[in-house]
């Protein structure tokens, strides 16, 4: 991890996460190794934590169902780097504004985490950990790209009742979270799974509860 601020210069509830990520590598989130330097498409995501009305929360969005890449999936704000971006932090903040309207002036980047490879898209993603010092209103900026935006409380994600694993016809089995009106799975769920553990927020949950992905998606849609 590359620290961008003093780990003690964040809210107490976030301090444990920042300190725990200081010595980690990509294996804390995935077993997939990034390709050699110079290959893969650079991208970044903004893992934005704030003090919400229901306690500490994280900003998530649901991608539009009409998108050609990962339609309908829940994700952190973010995307591919532009040639004019000044590194992954700039990419993450730009994309977050374009997708959710979050104002970069109120966001304090805390650290960049190890690069993670997403084989399906070919992206090499740099997660940017940040604190929302001055929250701004957020909503889908372009309905063709973003279907919904939500601040999801950490307590909700950590609740064992909202945690299970999902199975994909490809053979993939991985962590998932049921959030209001959305199912978090895949790359984003893997990141959240690691962040909850590192932040000391994880509660014992039933990892043997494996659900069919399609059925889990339908259950969330009607809940």
Buried (B, 14 or more C-beta within 10 A) or exposed (E): BEBBBEBEEBEEBBBBBBBBBEEBEBEBBBEBEBEEEEEBEBBBBBBBBBBBEEEBBBBBBBBBEEBEEBEBBBBBBBBBBEEEBEEBBBBBBBBBBBBBBBBBEBBBBBBBBBBBBBEEBEBBBBBBBBBBEEBBEBEBBEEEBBBBBBBBBBBBBBBEEBBBBBBEEEEEEBBBBBBEEBBBBBBBBBBBBBBBEBBEBBEEBEEEEBBEBEEBBEEBEEE
